[in-house]
Amino acid sequence: MKTADRSYLPINDRYRVTSDSRQWIVERHSIPSAADAKKGKTGSWTAIKYYMNWEQLSKAMKEMMLMESEYQSHKDLLKNAAAIAELMDDFHSRMVEVHGILK
């Protein structure tokens, strides 16, 4: 996908990745307040993390999403970890397909 100035690829509805010539950039979508949503505002994307290589980005995103996930037990945490790993594997595949990188 492309914004006015650069391409990005969504991880999920809350995170997406873009880059410049030096780094990978993770952006988080902020959800608008109820009042702003009524005005038709959809929120905004803000850069939150910067990584020099794909391996750093992938590992950090898995850990961050796992820490933010909801769980009540060890079993829930393991289930969440498996779902996040699958999501990131899919994201990696789309990066290869769209950008021809990370092969």
C-alpha positions in Angstrom: 0.0 0.0 0.0 1.1 3.5 -0.5 0.7 6.8 1.3 1.4 10.2 -0.3 5.1 9.9 0.4 6.0 6.2 1.0 4.8 2.6 0.9 3.7 0.7 3.9 2.5 -2.8 4.6 0.0 -3.5 7.4 0.7 -6.1 10.0 -2.8 -5.9 11.4 -5.3 -3.1 12.0 -3.2 -1.6 14.8 0.4 -1.8 13.3 2.0 -1.3 9.9 5.6 -1.1 8.7 7.2 1.4 6.4 10.8 2.2 5.7 13.2 4.8 4.5 16.6 4.3 3.0 18.2 3.5 6.4 15.6 1.7 8.6 12.4 -0.1 9.1 9.7 2.0 10.8 6.8 0.5 12.8 3.7 2.8 13.0 0.8 2.4 15.4 -2.7 3.5 14.6 -4.4 5.6 17.2 -8.1 5.1 17.7 -10.1 8.4 17.6 -12.1 9.4 20.6 -15.9 8.8 20.4 -16.4 12.5 19.7 -13.8 12.5 16.9 -15.3 9.3 15.4 -18.7 11.0 15.3 -17.0 13.8 13.3 -15.8 11.2 10.8 -12.2 11.2 12.0 -10.5 7.8 11.6 -7.4 8.2 13.8 -3.8 8.7 12.7 -0.6 6.7 12.3 2.4 7.5 14.5 5.9 6.1 14.2 6.8 4.3 17.4 9.8 2.0 16.7 12.8 2.0 14.4 14.9 -1.0 13.4 18.0 -1.4 11.4 17.2 -4.9 10.1 14.3 -7.2 9.5 15.3 -9.7 12.2 15.2 -7.0 14.9 11.8 -5.8 13.7 10.3 -9.2 13.6 11.4 -10.3 17.0 10.5 -7.0 18.7 7.0 -7.0 17.1 6.3 -10.5 18.2 7.3 -9.6 21.8 5.4 -6.3 21.9 2.2 -7.9 20.5 2.5 -10.7 23.0 2.9 -8.3 25.9 -0.1 -6.3 24.8 -2.3 -9.4 24.3 -4.9 -10.4 26.8 -4.4 -13.6 28.8 -5.5 -15.2 32.0 -3.3 -18.3 32.0 -0.1 -19.8 30.7 -2.2 -21.7 28.1 -3.7 -18.4 26.9 -0.3 -16.9 26.6 1.0 -19.8 24.5 -2.1 -19.6 22.3 -1.5 -15.9 21.7 2.1 -16.5 21.0 1.2 -19.1 18.3 -1.3 -16.7 16.7 1.2 -13.8 16.7 3.9 -16.1 15.1 1.4 -17.0 12.4 0.5 -13.4 11.8 4.2 -12.4 11.5 4.9 -15.4 9.2 2.0 -14.1 7.0 3.4 -10.6 7.2 6.9 -11.9 6.2 5.4 -13.6 3.2 3.6 -10.5 2.1 6.9 -8.5 2.4 8.6 -11.0 0.1 5.7 -10.9 -2.3 5.2 -7.1 -2.4 8.8 -5.9 -2.1 10.8 -8.9 -3.3 13.0 -8.8 -0.2 13.8 -11.0 2.7 14.1 -14.1 0.7 
